[in-house]
Amino acid sequence: MPIQEHQRGEFLISTDKSRVDIDAVHAFLSRSFWPQGIPREVVARSIAGSLCLGTYEGKKQIGEGKKQIGEGKKQIGFARVISDFATYADLGDVYVLEEYRGQGLSKWLMVCILRHPDLEGLRRWCLSTRDAHGLYRKFGFELTAYPERMMEILDFDIYKRGDPGKATS
């Protein structure tokens, strides 16, 4: 899948996994409410198996350096999409660092995700959120239409027990 990069001022959104600062993503996620305590190796494995969009702060490239759109030196946001790229996608681990919020970066990140050429025309998108319903509604997300049809296995304490990746029986 070709790398997608989008520049806006000094900010860059890229699907290039080689740009992802796994330590920065892990630092944010491990203190967040949804994957609190997630081990670094689980974060690395999740990145390897997903379409990732990193948001970076860096100097804009101009002139002959245009092929390298942005330096993308500091990871300031992230999102990953788990998908079959034909019918379904699950959006997760979406964040923009607090000091960069209020600049429209999360909205721009959502636009880049939903306009990604390999994700267009999907029948269903899913995500979980505790506090960003307003953001996601702007992009067409609604509460589950048929919650009686949806099921899940959810183990909030998996990282506290130290057994990530083991199946629930």
N, C-alpha and C positions, 0 to 999 in steps of 0.2 A: 504494500500500500504506500503510495507516494507521501512524502512529508508535506504537511500543510503548514504555512507560516503566514501570520497576519500582523502587520505593524500598525500601531496607532501612537503617534508621538514617540515618546521614549519607551513605550511598552510593546512587548512582543508576545503573541500566543503561538505556540508551536506544538506539533505532534511528534517532534523528534525526541524519541526516548533517551537519546544520548545526552540531551540537555537537562533531563530531569535530575534534580539534586535529591537523591533518595534520602539523605540525612535530613534535609529541610522538610520534605514531605512527612517523613517519619516523626520529626519533632512536633510538627503541627498536629498530625493525626493522633499521636500517642497521648496528647493532653486534651483532645476533643471528647465530647460526650459519647459519640457513636462508636469509635473503636478504641476507647481509652485503654492504654497499656499494650497496644498492639506491638508485637515484636518487629524489629527492623526487617528481619528476613521474610516475614509475612508481607510487609509493605513491598519489598523488592519483588516478591513472587506475584503479587497482585498487579504491579506495574508491568511486569513481563507479559502477563496474560491479558492485558487490556489495551484499548486505544486510549492514550493519555494526551491531555492537553495541558501544557504548562504555561503559566503566565509569568513573564520575566520583565524586570526593569533593566534597561541598558541603553546605551547611546544609539541613536538612529544612524544607520549607515546611508551615506549619500554618494552620488557620483559613481565611480567605477566599482565601488564596493556594494552596489545594490543587490547583488546575488546573495550576500549575507545580510539579510534584512536588518537584523539587530544583534547586538552582542549577547543580549540575554544573560547578563552576568549574575543577577540575583533572582532567585525563585520567589515570587510573591503570591502565587496562586496555583491552583491545580484542579483538575477534574479527570475522572476516568470513566470510560464507557465499556461495559461488558456487552457484547453483541454477537449475533450470528451474521450481521450485516445484510440480512435479507428481510427479516420480519420483526425482530425484537431487539430492544436495547434497554439496559439498566444503567442509570446514571448514578455515580457515587463519588464519595470523597471530594466533594466540591468545596473549595474555599478560596478566599482572598484574605491575605494577612490584614489584621485590623487597621494598621496604620495606612493601608492603601484603599480602604473602603470609602465609599462616598464619591468615587470618581467614575462610576459606571463600568468598572472592570468586570464585575460579576455578570452584568447584562451582556457585555461584549463577549465574555467567555461563553455564555449560553448561546448567543448568536453563532459563534464559531462552531460550537458543538452541533447545533441543529442544522447548520448549513454544510456540514462536512459531507462531501460527495458520496462517501461510502455509507452514510447514515440516512440519506434522504429516502423517503417513501416507505419507511418502516410502519408496520401496522400498530405496534404497541411500544411505548416508552414507559418505564417505571422508575421511580425513585422513592427514597424515604427522606423525610425531613421533619425536624422538630419545630423549627422556627423560621423557615424561609418560604412559607407557602405563598406569600405575596410576590416574591421574585418569580417563582416557578409558574404561578398563574398567568403572569404576563406573557409566558411562552406557550400557553395552552394546556398546561398540566391542571388536572382537577383531582379531587378525591376519587378513590376507586369507585367506578360506576357499579360494580357488582362485587362488593366485599365478600359475599357468601360464596363466590367462586374462587377466591384467592386463598391460598394457604402458604405457610412458611414454616421453616425450622429456624428458630431464633435462639441463640445462646449468648446472652449478654456477658456471661462470666467466663467465656472460653479463654481469654487472655489472662485473667486473674488466676486460673487454674494451671496455666503453663502448658496447655495441650492444644495449641492452635493447629488446625488442619486435620484433626482427628474427627472422624464421622460420629454423628450422634446415633446411638442404637436404640 
